[in-house]
């Protein structure tokens, strides 16, 4: 009767909890049966009901007794209970956290695990001091509370107060509660707690082992105990985690310098060299946890690259942890590249992770990297590391550092190269020269201007200001290149900052002065805009390649 009422009650009304209605139905059924069996109406010696609630001592005597027992604890007593206490605390903590996860799904809230466990520990200490027993946020009572409408912390406090009042004022009535009615309530709660969807794991080969873990925990719990079942579940979960880590690859993506480039805007001749020899360098994005299983797999996946490439860059921004075995395998990779005259590079070393592992400090302590600069090279950003590899390729093919080369004349600027002499002479009439010191701004975001800048000598960085005084590095321009073409074309405000990285000499071509010359020499306008359109299209194609590489899945 109790089970039927609990199942049907939610369909009739939700104002009164189904457990209360089921309990009253069970009590009424018991007394109806008692009419036909007078023996059921006896209070003492009746195993079918709870019976009289008796107290052996007063509350104050219990509390004083507990505190006096604390003072009598000896080391032998601690040795006797320490292991059981630790196991019980772990079991209760897991039970609480498991209940919190289910509760989050029901209430659409998010619990604070540390706060819940800390509160549970304090509550258990208070429970011991007042004569009670240790407990946890168990699933059964919590589900009854939530499904009955109790969704705030006040419901738990109210429940505790009402239990005390019920024991003090309603003990004679509680004594008549049938054991069968309580059993019916527990059966319904247990049925509702059962996750039948777990059997769906048997349908798929990939999830059958997960079902085996669930079954193993249930079997151990029934045959041995909850503590052993918790240990079994944790152990199997660890094995599952290691299995998944080894099955998955820590290699997220891999590019060569034919597919990706730095933000340094290269001249056409330099781009051709990098395109032809970009296979000599690779950029590898890593992810997850690097330990003996995953790193050995990574070594196997990159074996061919280590045989054919001179430079390899590992981006570690998404790496969560690293162990000694992984550090040793990185050393082997560096040695193999060094034999071919190459280098192993790291960038994006995270110092603050969820695992709280500072990879840079750990690598120094295990001897993987050093401050001497010998061995693995460390770069703060991915772009600076790629730029370094590009420079190595260019130097191997006779490229020199353009920041110390002499200043170019206007006809040597790549954008204007191979223009006829008449056009060059016309341009000379509308350009101005300027010199900028290192760190000095050429223009700032929001500035009004219509000039395009032709870089005769030096290096210029384009930075996008962000909140908090930070910047995003957009591009780097070197000798022979140009920048500021957006304002030259649309006469709008500058979209970013241009900052001299080294001492720079520039030509400044104003759109207003350029237009005056175009009226006198229209062919010049056609030639310059055609060159500018081609150069902009090449930059857009490079941007497409970079975006495609970043978005590949």
C-alpha positions as CSV (number, residue, x, y, z in Angstrom):
1,X,0.0,0.0,0.0
2,X,2.8,2.4,0.9
3,X,4.6,1.8,-2.4
4,X,1.4,2.3,-4.5
5,X,0.5,5.5,-2.7
6,X,4.1,6.9,-3.2
7,X,4.0,6.0,-6.9
8,X,0.5,7.5,-7.5
9,X,0.7,10.5,-5.2
10,X,2.7,12.8,-7.4
11,X,0.1,12.4,-10.2
12,X,-2.6,13.6,-7.8
13,X,-0.9,16.4,-5.7
14,X,2.6,17.8,-5.3
15,X,1.8,20.0,-2.3
16,X,2.2,17.1,0.1
17,X,5.4,14.9,-0.3
18,X,4.7,11.5,-1.6
19,X,6.7,9.9,1.3
20,X,4.4,11.5,3.9
21,X,1.3,10.3,2.1
22,X,2.8,6.8,1.7
23,X,3.7,6.8,5.4
24,X,0.2,7.7,6.5
25,X,-1.3,5.1,4.1
26,X,1.0,2.5,5.6
27,X,0.0,3.4,9.1
28,X,-3.8,3.3,8.3
29,X,-3.3,0.0,6.5
30,X,-1.5,-1.4,9.6
31,X,-4.4,-0.4,12.0
32,X,-7.0,-1.8,9.6
33,X,-5.1,-5.1,9.6
34,X,-4.9,-4.8,13.4
35,X,-8.7,-5.0,13.7
36,X,-8.5,-8.6,12.4
37,X,-5.3,-9.4,14.3
38,X,-5.4,-8.0,17.9
39,X,-1.8,-9.0,18.5
40,X,-0.6,-6.2,16.1
41,X,-2.1,-3.6,18.5
42,X,0.4,-4.4,21.2
43,X,3.1,-1.7,21.6
44,X,5.7,-3.6,23.6
45,X,7.4,-6.6,22.2
46,X,5.9,-5.9,18.7
47,X,8.6,-6.4,16.0
48,X,6.2,-5.0,13.3
49,X,6.5,-1.4,14.5
50,X,9.3,1.0,15.7
51,X,8.2,0.7,19.3
52,X,8.9,3.0,22.2
53,X,11.9,5.4,21.7
54,X,14.0,5.2,24.8
55,X,16.9,7.4,26.0
56,X,19.6,6.1,28.3
57,X,20.9,9.4,29.5
58,X,20.2,13.2,29.4
59,X,21.7,15.4,26.7
60,X,24.1,17.1,29.1
61,X,25.3,13.8,30.4
62,X,26.0,12.6,26.9
63,X,27.9,15.7,25.9
64,X,30.0,15.7,29.1
65,X,30.7,12.0,28.6
66,X,31.9,12.6,25.0
67,X,34.3,15.4,26.1
68,X,35.7,13.3,29.0
69,X,36.3,10.4,26.6
70,X,38.4,12.7,24.3
71,X,40.7,13.4,27.2
72,X,41.3,9.7,27.8
73,X,42.3,8.9,24.2
74,X,45.7,7.2,24.0
75,X,48.1,6.5,21.1
76,X,47.0,2.8,21.0
77,X,43.4,3.9,20.6
78,X,44.4,6.1,17.7
79,X,46.3,3.3,16.0
80,X,43.3,1.1,16.4
81,X,40.8,3.5,14.6
82,X,43.0,5.6,12.3
83,X,42.6,3.5,9.2
84,X,38.9,2.9,9.7
85,X,38.4,6.6,10.3
86,X,40.4,7.6,7.2
87,X,38.4,5.1,5.1
88,X,35.1,6.3,6.5
89,X,36.0,9.9,5.9
90,X,36.9,9.1,2.2
91,X,33.7,7.1,1.8
92,X,31.5,9.9,3.3
93,X,33.2,12.5,1.2
94,X,32.7,10.6,-2.0
95,X,29.1,10.0,-1.0
96,X,28.6,13.7,-0.4
97,X,30.2,14.8,-3.6
98,X,28.3,12.3,-5.6
99,X,25.0,13.6,-4.1
100,X,26.1,17.2,-4.9
101,X,26.6,16.3,-8.6
102,X,23.1,14.8,-8.7
103,X,21.7,17.8,-6.8
104,X,23.3,20.2,-9.3
105,X,21.5,18.4,-12.2
106,X,18.1,18.7,-10.4
107,X,18.4,22.2,-9.1
108,X,20.4,23.7,-12.0
109,X,22.9,25.1,-9.5
110,X,26.6,24.6,-8.9
111,X,28.1,23.4,-5.6
112,X,31.4,24.3,-3.9
113,X,33.1,21.1,-3.2
114,X,35.6,22.4,-0.7
115,X,32.9,24.3,1.2
116,X,30.7,21.2,1.3
117,X,33.4,18.9,2.7
118,X,34.6,21.5,5.2
119,X,31.0,22.0,6.4
120,X,30.6,18.2,6.6
121,X,33.7,17.9,8.8
122,X,32.6,20.6,11.2
123,X,29.1,19.1,11.4
124,X,30.4,15.6,12.2
125,X,32.6,17.1,15.0
126,X,29.5,18.8,16.4
127,X,27.5,15.6,16.0
128,X,30.1,13.6,17.9
129,X,30.2,16.2,20.7
130,X,26.4,16.2,21.1
131,X,26.1,12.4,21.2
132,X,25.4,11.7,17.5
133,X,27.1,9.7,14.8
134,X,29.1,10.8,11.7
135,X,27.0,11.2,8.5
136,X,27.1,12.6,5.0
137,X,24.9,14.1,2.3
138,X,23.4,10.7,1.3
139,X,21.4,10.4,-1.9
140,X,18.2,9.0,-0.5
141,X,17.1,11.7,2.0
142,X,18.4,14.4,-0.4
143,X,16.2,13.2,-3.2
144,X,13.2,13.0,-0.9
145,X,13.9,16.5,0.2
146,X,14.3,17.9,-3.3
147,X,11.4,16.1,-4.9
148,X,9.2,17.2,-2.0
149,X,10.0,20.9,-2.8
150,X,12.9,21.6,-0.5
151,X,15.5,23.4,-2.7
152,X,17.1,25.8,-0.3
153,X,19.4,25.4,2.7
154,X,16.6,26.3,5.0
155,X,14.9,23.0,4.2
156,X,17.7,21.1,5.8
157,X,17.6,23.2,8.9
158,X,13.9,22.9,9.1
159,X,14.1,19.2,8.8
160,X,16.5,18.9,11.6
161,X,14.4,21.1,13.9
162,X,11.3,19.2,13.1
163,X,13.0,15.8,13.8
164,X,13.9,17.1,17.3
165,X,10.4,18.4,17.9
166,X,8.9,15.1,16.6
167,X,11.0,13.1,19.0
168,X,10.2,15.3,21.9
169,X,6.5,15.7,21.3
170,X,5.4,12.8,19.1
171,X,7.4,9.9,20.5
172,X,4.3,8.0,21.5
173,X,2.9,8.3,18.0
174,X,6.2,7.6,16.2
175,X,6.3,4.3,18.1
176,X,3.3,3.0,16.1
177,X,5.0,3.6,12.7
178,X,5.1,0.2,10.9
179,X,8.5,-1.1,9.8
180,X,6.8,-2.3,6.6
181,X,5.8,1.3,5.8
182,X,9.4,2.5,6.2
183,X,10.6,-0.4,4.1
184,X,8.1,0.5,1.3
185,X,9.4,4.1,1.3
186,X,13.0,2.9,1.1
187,X,12.2,0.6,-1.8
188,X,10.6,3.4,-3.8
189,X,13.5,5.8,-3.0
190,X,16.0,3.0,-4.0
191,X,14.1,2.4,-7.2
192,X,14.1,6.1,-8.1
193,X,17.8,6.3,-7.4
194,X,18.6,3.4,-9.7
195,X,20.1,4.6,-13.0
196,X,18.5,2.2,-15.5
197,X,20.3,4.0,-18.4
198,X,23.5,2.3,-17.2
199,X,22.4,-0.8,-19.0
200,X,22.6,1.2,-22.2
201,X,26.3,1.1,-21.9
202,X,26.2,-2.6,-22.9
203,X,25.0,-1.6,-26.4
204,X,28.3,-0.1,-27.5
205,X,31.7,-1.7,-27.5
206,X,33.4,1.5,-26.3
207,X,31.3,1.8,-23.1
208,X,31.1,-1.9,-22.0
209,X,34.1,-1.5,-19.8
210,X,32.4,1.4,-18.1
211,X,29.5,-0.9,-17.3
212,X,31.9,-3.5,-16.0
213,X,33.3,-0.9,-13.5
214,X,29.7,-0.1,-12.3
215,X,29.0,-3.8,-11.9
216,X,32.3,-4.5,-10.1
217,X,31.5,-1.7,-7.6
218,X,28.0,-3.1,-6.9
219,X,29.3,-6.6,-6.5
220,X,32.1,-5.6,-4.1
221,X,29.6,-3.4,-2.1
222,X,27.2,-6.3,-1.7
223,X,29.8,-9.0,-0.9
224,X,32.5,-7.1,1.0
225,X,31.5,-3.6,2.0
226,X,31.1,0.0,1.0
227,X,34.7,1.0,1.8
228,X,36.1,-1.8,-0.3
229,X,33.6,-0.8,-3.1
230,X,34.8,2.8,-3.0
231,X,38.4,1.7,-3.2
232,X,37.5,-0.6,-6.2
233,X,35.7,2.2,-8.0
234,X,38.6,4.7,-7.5
235,X,41.1,2.1,-8.6
236,X,39.2,1.2,-11.8
237,X,38.6,4.9,-12.5
238,X,42.3,5.5,-12.4
239,X,42.9,2.7,-14.8
240,X,40.2,4.0,-17.1
241,X,41.8,7.5,-17.0
242,X,45.2,6.1,-17.9
243,X,43.7,4.0,-20.7
244,X,42.0,7.0,-22.2
245,X,45.1,9.1,-21.9
246,X,47.2,6.5,-23.7
247,X,44.5,5.9,-26.4
248,X,44.2,9.7,-27.1
249,X,47.0,11.6,-28.7
250,X,48.7,14.5,-27.1
251,X,49.6,15.8,-30.6
252,X,46.9,18.3,-31.3
253,X,48.1,19.7,-34.6
254,X,51.3,19.8,-36.7
255,X,52.4,22.4,-39.3
256,X,55.4,23.1,-41.4
257,X,56.6,26.6,-42.2
258,X,55.1,26.0,-45.7
259,X,51.7,26.1,-44.0
260,X,52.2,28.7,-41.2
261,X,54.3,31.8,-40.8
262,X,55.3,34.4,-38.3
263,X,53.7,37.8,-38.1
264,X,56.8,39.3,-39.6
265,X,55.9,40.6,-43.1
266,X,58.6,39.2,-45.4
267,X,59.7,40.4,-48.8
268,X,58.6,38.4,-51.8
269,X,62.1,37.0,-52.3
270,X,62.2,35.9,-48.6
271,X,58.8,34.4,-48.9
272,X,59.9,32.3,-51.8
273,X,62.9,31.0,-49.8
274,X,60.6,30.1,-46.9
275,X,58.1,28.4,-49.1
276,X,60.8,26.3,-50.8
277,X,62.5,25.3,-47.5
278,X,59.6,25.4,-45.0
279,X,59.6,21.6,-44.7
280,X,62.8,21.9,-42.7
281,X,60.9,23.3,-39.7
282,X,57.7,22.2,-38.0
283,X,55.4,23.6,-35.3
284,X,53.7,21.0,-33.1
285,X,50.8,21.8,-30.8
286,X,50.6,19.6,-27.7
287,X,47.8,19.0,-25.3
288,X,46.8,17.1,-22.2
289,X,49.1,15.2,-19.8
290,X,52.6,14.2,-20.9
291,X,53.7,11.1,-19.0
292,X,55.4,7.8,-19.9
293,X,52.5,6.4,-22.0
294,X,51.5,9.5,-24.0
295,X,55.1,10.9,-24.6
296,X,56.3,7.5,-25.9
297,X,53.4,7.5,-28.3
298,X,54.3,11.1,-29.3
299,X,57.9,10.1,-29.9
300,X,56.7,7.4,-32.3
301,X,54.4,9.8,-34.2
302,X,57.2,12.3,-34.7
303,X,59.9,9.8,-35.5
304,X,59.9,10.6,-39.2
305,X,59.9,14.3,-38.5
306,X,62.9,13.9,-36.3
307,X,64.7,12.2,-39.1
308,X,64.0,14.8,-41.8
309,X,63.6,18.2,-40.1
310,X,66.2,20.5,-38.5
311,X,64.0,22.6,-36.3
312,X,60.9,21.6,-34.3
313,X,58.8,23.9,-32.1
314,X,56.6,22.5,-29.4
315,X,53.7,24.8,-28.3
316,X,52.9,23.8,-24.7
317,X,50.1,26.2,-23.9
318,X,47.5,23.4,-23.6
319,X,49.8,21.0,-21.7
320,X,48.4,20.2,-18.2
321,X,51.3,18.2,-16.6
322,X,54.6,16.7,-17.4
323,X,56.6,13.9,-15.6
324,X,60.3,12.9,-15.6
325,X,59.9,10.3,-18.3
326,X,58.4,12.9,-20.7
327,X,61.3,15.2,-19.9
328,X,63.8,12.5,-20.7
329,X,62.2,11.8,-24.1
330,X,62.3,15.5,-24.9
331,X,66.0,15.3,-24.2
332,X,66.4,12.5,-26.7
333,X,64.5,14.5,-29.3
334,X,66.8,17.5,-28.8
335,X,69.9,15.3,-29.2
336,X,68.6,13.8,-32.5
337,X,67.9,17.3,-33.9
338,X,71.3,18.5,-32.7
339,X,73.0,15.8,-34.6
340,X,71.5,17.2,-37.8
341,X,72.5,20.8,-36.9
342,X,69.0,21.7,-35.7
343,X,67.3,22.7,-32.5
344,X,64.3,21.8,-30.4
345,X,62.2,24.8,-29.3
346,X,59.5,25.3,-26.6
347,X,57.0,28.1,-26.4
348,X,54.0,29.0,-24.3
349,X,55.3,27.3,-21.1
350,X,52.3,27.6,-18.7
351,X,53.3,28.7,-15.2
352,X,49.7,28.6,-13.7
353,X,47.7,25.5,-14.4
354,X,44.8,23.7,-12.8
355,X,47.3,21.1,-11.7
356,X,49.4,23.9,-10.1
357,X,52.5,22.6,-11.9
358,X,54.9,25.2,-13.0
359,X,56.4,23.5,-16.1
360,X,59.3,26.0,-16.5
361,X,60.5,25.4,-12.9
362,X,60.0,21.7,-13.2
363,X,62.0,21.5,-16.5
364,X,64.8,23.4,-14.9
365,X,64.9,21.1,-11.8
366,X,65.0,17.9,-13.9
367,X,67.8,19.4,-16.1
368,X,65.7,19.6,-19.3
369,X,66.4,23.4,-19.8
370,X,69.0,25.7,-18.5
371,X,69.8,29.5,-18.3
372,X,73.0,29.0,-20.3
373,X,71.0,28.9,-23.6
374,X,72.5,25.5,-24.4
375,X,70.1,22.8,-25.4
376,X,66.4,23.4,-25.8
377,X,65.5,27.0,-26.7
378,X,62.7,28.7,-24.8
379,X,60.5,31.4,-26.3
380,X,57.8,33.4,-24.6
381,X,55.5,33.5,-27.6
382,X,54.8,31.2,-30.5
383,X,55.3,34.0,-33.0
384,X,58.8,34.8,-31.8
385,X,59.8,31.2,-32.0
386,X,58.5,30.8,-35.6
387,X,60.2,34.1,-36.5
388,X,63.5,32.6,-35.2
389,X,63.1,29.5,-37.3
390,X,62.4,31.5,-40.3
391,X,65.5,33.6,-39.8
392,X,67.6,30.4,-39.5
393,X,66.2,29.1,-42.8
394,X,66.9,32.5,-44.5
395,X,70.4,32.7,-43.0
396,X,71.2,29.2,-44.4
397,X,70.4,30.7,-47.8
398,X,72.5,33.9,-47.5
399,X,69.9,36.2,-45.9
400,X,71.4,39.0,-43.8
401,X,69.9,40.9,-40.8
402,X,68.1,43.8,-42.5
403,X,68.1,45.9,-39.4
404,X,71.8,46.8,-39.8
405,X,71.7,47.1,-43.6
406,X,72.0,50.5,-45.3
407,X,68.8,52.4,-46.0
408,X,67.0,51.7,-49.3
409,X,66.3,54.2,-51.9
410,X,62.7,54.6,-53.1
411,X,63.2,52.5,-56.3
412,X,64.5,49.6,-54.1
413,X,61.3,49.4,-52.0
414,X,59.6,46.2,-53.1
415,X,56.2,47.8,-53.5
416,X,57.6,50.2,-56.0
417,X,60.3,48.1,-57.6
418,X,60.5,47.9,-61.4
419,X,58.4,51.1,-61.9
420,X,59.6,53.3,-64.8
421,X,61.9,56.2,-64.0
422,X,59.3,58.8,-64.8
423,X,56.9,57.3,-62.1
424,X,59.8,57.1,-59.6
425,X,60.6,60.8,-60.2
426,X,57.0,61.8,-59.8
427,X,56.8,59.9,-56.5
428,X,60.0,61.6,-55.2
429,X,58.1,64.9,-55.5
430,X,55.5,63.9,-53.0
431,X,57.3,61.8,-50.3
432,X,59.0,62.9,-47.1
433,X,61.7,61.2,-45.1
434,X,61.6,60.6,-41.4
435,X,63.7,58.8,-38.7
436,X,62.3,57.1,-35.7
437,X,64.2,56.0,-32.6
438,X,63.7,52.5,-31.0
439,X,60.4,52.3,-28.9
440,X,59.0,55.5,-30.5
441,X,55.5,55.4,-31.9
442,X,55.1,56.2,-35.6
443,X,51.3,56.5,-35.1
444,X,48.7,55.4,-32.5
445,X,45.3,53.8,-32.7
446,X,42.7,56.4,-33.5
447,X,45.1,58.9,-35.1
448,X,43.9,60.6,-38.2
449,X,46.2,60.3,-41.2
450,X,46.4,59.4,-44.9
451,X,50.0,58.4,-45.2
452,X,51.5,55.1,-46.2
453,X,55.0,54.4,-44.8
454,X,57.8,52.7,-46.8
455,X,60.4,51.2,-44.5
456,X,63.9,52.0,-45.7
457,X,65.7,50.5,-42.8
458,X,64.8,49.0,-39.4
459,X,62.0,46.9,-37.9
460,X,58.5,48.1,-37.0
461,X,55.9,46.3,-34.9
462,X,52.1,46.7,-35.3
463,X,50.4,46.4,-32.0
464,X,46.7,46.3,-31.2
465,X,46.0,47.9,-27.8
466,X,43.9,45.8,-25.4
467,X,42.3,46.4,-22.0
468,X,44.5,46.6,-19.0
469,X,47.4,48.2,-20.9
470,X,48.2,45.0,-22.8
471,X,48.8,44.6,-26.6
472,X,48.2,42.0,-29.2
473,X,51.0,41.7,-31.7
474,X,49.5,41.9,-35.2
475,X,52.6,42.0,-37.5
476,X,56.3,42.9,-37.8
477,X,57.6,44.8,-40.9
478,X,61.2,44.8,-42.0
479,X,63.4,46.7,-44.4
480,X,61.8,47.1,-47.8
481,X,58.2,46.6,-46.7
482,X,55.3,49.0,-46.2
483,X,52.5,49.6,-43.6
484,X,49.7,52.1,-43.0
485,X,48.0,51.3,-46.3
486,X,44.5,51.2,-44.8
487,X,44.5,54.9,-43.9
488,X,46.1,55.7,-47.3
489,X,43.2,53.9,-49.1
490,X,40.2,55.0,-47.0
491,X,41.6,58.1,-45.1
492,X,40.1,56.6,-41.9
493,X,41.5,56.5,-38.4
494,X,44.5,54.3,-37.6
495,X,43.4,50.8,-36.4
496,X,46.5,50.0,-34.4
497,X,49.8,51.3,-33.0
498,X,53.0,51.3,-35.1
499,X,56.1,51.1,-32.9
500,X,59.8,51.1,-34.0
501,X,61.5,48.0,-32.7
502,X,64.9,49.3,-33.9
503,X,66.1,52.7,-35.2
504,X,64.1,53.2,-38.5
505,X,64.3,55.3,-41.6
506,X,61.1,55.7,-43.5
507,X,59.5,57.3,-46.6
508,X,56.1,58.8,-45.8
509,X,53.7,59.1,-48.8
510,X,50.6,61.3,-48.2
511,X,47.5,60.5,-50.1
512,X,46.7,64.2,-50.5
513,X,50.1,64.9,-52.1
514,X,49.9,61.7,-54.1
515,X,46.6,62.8,-55.6
516,X,48.1,66.1,-56.7
517,X,50.9,64.2,-58.6
518,X,48.3,61.8,-60.1
519,X,46.5,64.7,-61.8
520,X,49.8,65.5,-63.6
521,X,50.8,61.8,-64.2
522,X,47.7,59.5,-64.2
523,X,49.8,56.5,-65.2
524,X,51.6,56.7,-61.9
525,X,48.3,56.3,-60.0
526,X,47.3,53.3,-62.0
527,X,50.7,51.6,-61.5
528,X,50.9,52.3,-57.7
529,X,47.4,51.2,-57.0
530,X,47.9,48.1,-59.1
531,X,51.0,47.2,-57.1
532,X,49.2,48.0,-53.8
533,X,46.2,45.9,-54.7
534,X,48.5,42.9,-55.5
535,X,50.5,43.3,-52.3
536,X,47.3,43.5,-50.2
537,X,45.9,40.4,-51.9
538,X,49.1,38.5,-51.1
539,X,48.8,39.5,-47.4
540,X,45.1,38.4,-47.4
541,X,46.1,35.0,-48.8
542,X,48.7,34.5,-46.1
543,X,46.0,35.5,-43.5
544,X,43.7,32.8,-45.0
545,X,46.4,30.2,-44.7
546,X,47.0,31.1,-41.1
547,X,43.3,31.1,-40.2
548,X,42.8,27.8,-41.9
549,X,45.7,26.4,-39.9
550,X,44.3,27.8,-36.6
551,X,40.8,26.4,-37.3
552,X,41.7,23.0,-38.6
553,X,40.1,20.2,-36.4
